[in-house]
Amino acid sequence: MSHALTDAERERLATLADLMVPGGQGMPSAGDIDLANGPAEEVLHIDPTRLAGVQRFLALEGMVETLADVEALAQKDADGFADLGVVVANAYFMDAAVRQAIGYPGQEARDASIGLTDEDRALLQPVIDRGAIHR
């Protein structure tokens, strides 16, 4: 995988993500899932439009030891912080351990006809009778 972030940027991201997603009550922390490495890189690969904002935010100078420090940096670059938030949230919820902790197995193919009532089927019948339409 091509790395979108430098080692220094990933280290800074790890620090920020640990403060933003501390875990608890059965949920893993950002550090527990190594969010700053594989998961964040995967999100940035899927949505590279976030990279510049994340890199800009990670480059902001300032000590980051508390969530208040993160909030202070967010005041300096709200757009960069928004990009960081999207990357952190998506990377977190893409992780299998997180999905298991919230009881979400991920997307699955399911039979949409299960549970349909006779009324539902009657509403759908004209569409079914029409057949496939390709444009």
C-alpha positions in Angstrom: 0.0 0.0 0.0 1.3 3.5 -0.8 1.6 5.5 2.3 -0.2 8.9 2.0 1.2 10.1 5.4 4.8 10.4 6.5 5.9 8.6 9.7 5.9 11.9 11.6 2.3 12.6 10.4 1.2 9.2 11.4 2.7 9.7 14.9 0.9 13.0 15.3 -2.3 11.4 14.0 -1.9 8.6 16.6 -1.6 11.2 19.4 -4.7 13.1 18.2 -6.8 10.0 17.5 -6.0 8.6 21.0 -7.4 11.8 22.5 -10.4 11.9 20.2 -11.3 8.2 20.5 -10.2 7.0 24.0 -12.3 3.9 24.0 -14.0 2.5 27.1 -17.2 0.6 28.0 -16.3 -2.3 25.7 -15.1 -0.1 22.8 -11.5 -0.2 21.7 -9.5 3.0 21.6 -8.0 4.4 18.4 -4.6 3.1 19.7 -6.0 -0.3 20.3 -6.8 -0.7 16.6 -3.7 1.1 15.4 -5.9 3.7 13.7 -3.1 6.0 12.5 -1.6 3.3 10.4 -3.6 0.8 8.3 -7.1 2.1 8.9 -6.4 5.8 8.3 -4.3 5.0 5.3 -7.2 2.9 3.9 -9.6 5.8 4.3 -7.2 8.2 2.7 -6.8 5.8 -0.2 -10.6 5.6 -0.6 -11.0 9.4 -0.2 -7.8 11.2 -1.2 -9.6 14.5 -1.2 -9.2 14.6 2.6 -5.4 14.2 2.5 -4.4 17.9 2.1 -6.7 19.0 5.0 -5.5 16.3 7.3 -1.8 17.0 6.5 -2.4 20.7 7.0 -4.0 20.1 10.4 -1.3 17.6 11.5 1.3 20.3 10.7 -0.2 22.8 13.0 2.2 23.7 15.8 1.1 23.3 19.4 1.3 20.8 22.2 -1.4 18.1 22.2 -1.9 16.4 25.5 -5.6 16.9 26.1 -8.8 17.1 24.2 -8.8 20.8 24.9 -5.5 21.1 23.0 -7.1 19.4 20.0 -10.1 21.8 20.3 -7.6 24.7 20.3 -6.0 23.5 17.1 -9.4 23.0 15.6 -10.0 26.7 16.1 -7.0 27.4 13.9 -8.1 25.2 11.0 -11.7 24.2 11.2 -11.7 22.7 7.6 -8.6 20.6 8.4 -10.1 19.4 11.6 -13.3 18.4 9.7 -11.2 16.3 7.3 -9.4 14.8 10.2 -12.7 14.0 11.9 -14.0 12.2 8.8 -10.8 10.2 8.5 -10.7 9.2 12.1 -14.4 8.3 12.3 -14.4 6.3 9.1 -11.2 4.5 10.0 -12.5 3.7 13.4 -15.9 2.2 12.3 -14.3 0.3 9.4 -12.4 -1.8 12.0 -13.7 -5.3 12.6 -13.3 -5.1 16.4 -15.2 -1.9 16.5 -18.0 -3.3 14.3 -18.2 -6.4 16.6 -18.3 -4.2 19.7 -21.4 -2.3 18.3 -23.0 -5.5 17.0 -22.7 -4.4 13.3 -21.3 -7.2 11.1 -20.9 -5.0 8.1 -22.8 -4.9 4.9 -24.4 -8.2 4.0 -26.5 -9.5 1.1 -30.0 -10.2 2.4 -33.3 -11.3 0.9 -35.3 -8.2 0.7 -38.6 -10.1 0.3 -38.4 -11.6 3.8 -41.2 -10.0 6.0 -43.2 -8.6 3.1 -46.9 -8.7 3.7 -49.5 -9.5 1.0 -50.2 -5.7 0.7 -46.5 -5.1 0.1 -46.4 -7.8 -2.6 -49.6 -6.3 -4.2 -47.9 -2.9 -4.4 -44.8 -4.5 -6.0 -46.6 -6.7 -8.5 -47.1 -4.1 -11.2 -43.3 -3.4 -11.2 -42.5 -7.2 -11.3 -45.1 -7.7 -14.1 -43.5 -4.9 -16.2 -40.2 -6.8 -16.3 -36.7 -5.5 -16.7 -36.2 -2.1 -18.1 -32.8 -1.2 -19.5 -32.0 2.2 -20.9 
